[in-house]
Amino acid sequence: MARNKVIAGEYEGSLVMGFVIAGVYPNPKQPPIELTKENVSNYEVITEEHRKSAASGITRGLVGGALLGPVGLLAGLTAKSKGTHVIAVEFKDGKKSLIEIDEKIYKAFIQKMF
């Protein structure tokens, strides 16, 4: 079962919610940081192939040891549950997060990125 949280990087521990527009909620008293193309400069869905090859520049940059460290890297890449997605996100302000989300939030995220 997906945690629907930021599991590493900036905003670690923050909830990720939304069905129409996904958003990161770092502070309950402020509006969420919407996961849309207006706020996100790059993203990459982390798969088993990434874990094996790490060939992508975005993956190396976002999921590398500098962002997550070895423990965070393993935690982020071992999400194998069906319907669970791990995504490396780079925001337009340069901040980077690794999020783990369920199928519903994933669909909302992908729709808003186009």
C-alpha positions as CSV (number, residue, x, y, z in Angstrom):
1,M,0.0,0.0,0.0
2,A,1.4,3.4,-1.0
3,R,2.2,5.8,1.8
4,N,1.2,8.9,-0.3
5,K,4.1,10.8,1.2
6,V,7.4,12.5,0.3
7,I,9.8,9.7,1.2
8,A,13.1,11.6,0.6
9,G,14.5,15.0,-0.3
10,E,12.8,18.3,0.2
11,Y,9.5,18.2,2.1
12,E,10.3,14.7,3.4
13,G,7.4,13.3,5.5
14,S,4.9,15.6,3.9
15,L,1.6,14.1,2.7
16,V,0.8,13.9,-1.0
17,M,-3.0,14.1,-1.6
18,G,-5.4,15.0,-4.4
19,F,-7.6,13.3,-7.0
20,V,-8.0,16.1,-9.5
21,I,-4.7,17.9,-8.8
22,A,-2.1,16.2,-6.7
23,G,-0.2,18.3,-4.2
24,V,2.4,18.2,-1.5
25,Y,1.3,19.4,1.9
26,P,4.4,20.5,3.8
27,N,2.3,22.7,6.2
28,P,-1.4,22.2,7.0
29,K,-1.9,25.9,7.4
30,Q,-0.7,26.8,3.9
31,P,-2.0,25.7,0.5
32,P,-0.3,22.7,-1.1
33,I,2.4,22.8,-3.6
34,E,0.6,21.5,-6.6
35,L,2.2,18.8,-8.7
36,T,1.5,20.4,-12.1
37,K,3.6,21.5,-15.0
38,E,3.5,25.0,-13.7
39,N,5.5,23.9,-10.5
40,V,7.4,20.8,-11.7
41,S,10.3,21.2,-14.1
42,N,11.1,17.4,-14.4
43,Y,9.9,14.2,-13.1
44,E,10.7,10.5,-13.6
45,V,8.9,7.4,-12.6
46,I,11.3,5.1,-10.7
47,T,11.1,1.5,-11.9
48,E,13.1,-1.7,-11.4
49,E,15.1,-0.8,-14.5
50,H,16.2,2.4,-13.0
51,R,17.4,0.6,-9.9
52,K,19.4,-1.7,-12.1
53,S,20.9,0.8,-14.5
54,A,20.5,4.3,-13.2
55,A,21.3,5.4,-16.7
56,S,19.1,8.4,-16.7
57,G,20.6,11.8,-15.9
58,I,17.4,12.9,-14.0
59,T,17.5,9.6,-12.0
60,R,21.2,10.1,-11.1
61,G,20.6,13.7,-10.2
62,L,17.4,13.2,-8.2
63,V,17.8,9.8,-6.7
64,G,21.6,9.9,-6.2
65,G,23.3,9.6,-2.9
66,A,23.5,13.3,-2.4
67,L,19.7,13.6,-2.2
68,L,18.7,10.4,-0.5
69,G,21.8,8.6,0.8
70,P,22.0,4.9,0.6
71,V,19.1,4.2,3.1
72,G,16.7,6.5,1.4
73,L,17.7,5.2,-2.0
74,L,16.8,1.6,-1.0
75,A,13.6,2.7,0.7
76,G,12.5,4.6,-2.4
77,L,13.3,1.9,-4.9
78,T,11.9,-1.1,-3.1
79,A,8.3,-0.1,-3.5
80,K,7.0,-3.1,-5.5
81,S,3.4,-3.2,-4.5
82,K,0.9,-3.2,-7.3
83,G,-0.6,0.3,-7.6
84,T,2.3,2.0,-5.9
85,H,4.4,4.4,-7.8
86,V,7.7,6.1,-6.8
87,I,8.4,9.4,-8.6
88,A,11.5,11.6,-8.5
89,V,10.3,15.2,-8.8
90,E,12.3,18.4,-9.5
91,F,10.4,21.6,-8.8
92,K,11.0,24.7,-10.8
93,D,12.6,26.3,-7.8
94,G,15.3,23.6,-7.8
95,K,14.0,21.6,-4.9
96,K,13.8,17.8,-5.3
97,S,11.6,15.2,-3.7
98,L,11.0,11.5,-4.0
99,I,7.3,10.7,-3.6
100,E,5.5,7.4,-3.2
101,I,1.8,7.6,-4.3
102,D,-1.1,5.3,-5.0
103,E,-2.7,4.7,-8.4
104,K,-5.4,7.4,-8.0
105,I,-2.9,10.2,-7.2
106,Y,-0.5,8.9,-9.8
107,K,-3.3,9.3,-12.5
108,A,-4.1,12.8,-11.3
109,F,-0.3,13.7,-11.4
110,I,0.3,12.3,-14.9
111,Q,-2.8,14.1,-16.3
112,K,-1.6,17.5,-14.9
113,M,1.9,17.0,-16.3
114,F,0.7,17.2,-19.9
